[in-house]
Amino acid sequence: MVQTRSRNRKEEILELAITLLQTKGFESFSYQDLSSAMGITKASIHHHFPRKEDLGVALCQWIKTWHEQRFQQAKTEFPDPWQRLDAYLNWSLQYAKGANKICPLSSLQADINLLPVSMCQSIAELDQHEIDFISSILADGRAKKTMHFLGDANHQAMLLVLACKGALQYSRIHGLEVFEQVMAQYKNTLKI
């Protein structure tokens, strides 16, 4: 029973840390913030994550697991590349929705110059994981002749991800319709 509680506590810490990451940024929240919000001691947090770097690497793994689940779901449920792309865009929007929330990966990227090497490596792997998924969608769409673009699918995937993340940021100020408009415009470029 103790191990279950300990495991659940670790997951609770990660879930709260993801929210703080999305609303404050990694460098702007502390173990004290986690401790106060959860009503536990900082020592309890240090038990699971001795250093904040350990928490950061665990957050990257949490995001990667979330990505893998969603990407596998998209591959299973949506055989059409356009449907998979729409699923990615919808999940991106849902992931970043909420009071002043941003994409957790974008939040980590904003702090990249301040983060330890182990976290930077994890973030780079996350970036590539996301790009690879989008690239596979675009390559499939081009192979099926339902999507058209010049150049390499990997480069096109980078453009899509950058447009998506930028639109999510702009939508914090200008409303969610900005995200929808930008993504609709981007998708139109794949139809030309």
N, C-alpha and C positions, 0 to 999 in steps of 0.2 A: 504494500500500500504506500509506503514512503516513497518508493521509486516512482510510482505513478504520480504522486503529488509533485515530486521534484521535476519530473518530466513536464507535467502540466505547467508548473511555475516557469520553467525555462521557455516554454511556448508562449506563456502570457507575457513574459518580459520581451520576447521577440516581437509579438504583435503590437505591444505598446511602443516599442522602439521604432517599428515601421511607421506608425502614425506620427511619432515625433520627428522622424527622418523626413517625412513628407511635409510636415508643417513648419519645422524649425531648421532643418538641416542637421547633418551628422555632427558637425563641430559645435553646434549651438544648443545641444541638449546634453545633460549630464546624468550620471548615476543618481544624483540627488533628485532630478526631475522624475526619473523612473521610480525611485524609492517613494517619493511623496505621492505620486499618482496611484501607486499600487498598495500603499500602506504597509510596506515591508522595509527592512533595513537595507542599507547599501551593501552590507556584508552578504546578504542573501543574493544580491545581484552578482557580487564578486565571486560567490561560490560557483555560479554558472558561467560567468564570463570574467575571469581574473583581470583582464585589461580591456579597455574600451576597444582596442584593436581586435580582440577576440570577438567582441560583440559585433563589430563591423564586418568581419569575415563571415560570421553566422548570418548577418543580415543579407549579405551577398548570396549565401547559399539558400536562404529563404526565398529570395527573389528568383534565383535560378530554378528552384523547385516549382514555384508558382508558374514561371515561364514554361517549364517542361510539361506541366499538367495541362496548361492552356494550349500549348502547341500540339500536344498529342491529341487533345480533344478536337482541335480544329482539323487535324489530319484525318481523324476517324469520322467525324460528323459531316465534314464538308469536302466532298470530292472535287468540287469546282473551285478553281483558284480564286475567283472573285468572292465566293462565299468565305473562303479562308481569310482573304484580305479584310473583308468586312468584319469578320469575327475578331481579328487582331485589332482593328481600329476601335471596335466597340469595347473590347477588354481594356485597351489603353485608356479610353475615355472613362470607363467605370473605375479603373485603378486609381486614376488621378482626381476623381470627383470628390467633393466634400469641401468643408470649410478650409479654404486656403491650402489645399493639398496639391502637391505636384507629384509627378512620377518619381518613385523612390530612386530609380536608377539615375534619373536626371539630377536629383538632389545630391547623390553621391558624386556625380561628375562635376557638379559646381564646386565641391570641396576638394577636388583631386590634388591640388598643390599642397594641401595640408595633411593629406592622409598617408599612413605608413605604406611601405612597398607591398606588403601582403594584401592590403585592401586594394591598392591600385591594380595589382595583378588579377584579383578577383573581379574587379569592375571591367577590366579589359576583356576577360573571358565572358562576362555577361553581355557586353556590347557585341562581341562576335557571335554569341549564341543567338541574340535577337536578329542580327544582320543575316546570319545563315538561314534562319527560319523565313524571313521575308524574301531573301534571295531565292529560296526553293519555291516559294509561291510564284514569284515573277518568272522564274525559269520554266515552271510548269505552265503558266499562262501563255508564255511565248511559244512553247512547244505545241500547245493545243491551239495556237493561233487566235487566242481570245484577248491577249495583251500584246501591245506593241511598244517597244522602246529601243533606243539606240544604245550601243555599248554593252558592257558587262552587267549581268544581273546583280552581282554583288555591289557594284557602284550605284546602280539604280536603287537597290535596297537601302543603301546609306542615305540617299536623297529622300526616300520615303520616310525613313525613321527620323531624319532631321526635320522634315516638314511636320511630321506628327508631333514630335516633342516641342517644336517651336509653336505650333498651333495650340498645344495644351497650355503652354506658358501664356500666350496672348489671350487665351480664353479666360484666364484668371482675372484679367482686367476688363476685357470686352465682351464676355459672355460666351456660353458654349456654342452659339451659332458660328463663331469664328472658326472653331475646330471643324464643325460640319462643313462650312464653306470651303476652307482650305483643303480638306480631305476630298471633297467632291471635285474641286478643281484639279487636284493631283490625279485622282482616278481618271478624269477626263484626258489627261496627257497620256495615259496608258491605252486609250481607245483610239488614238489618232493613227 
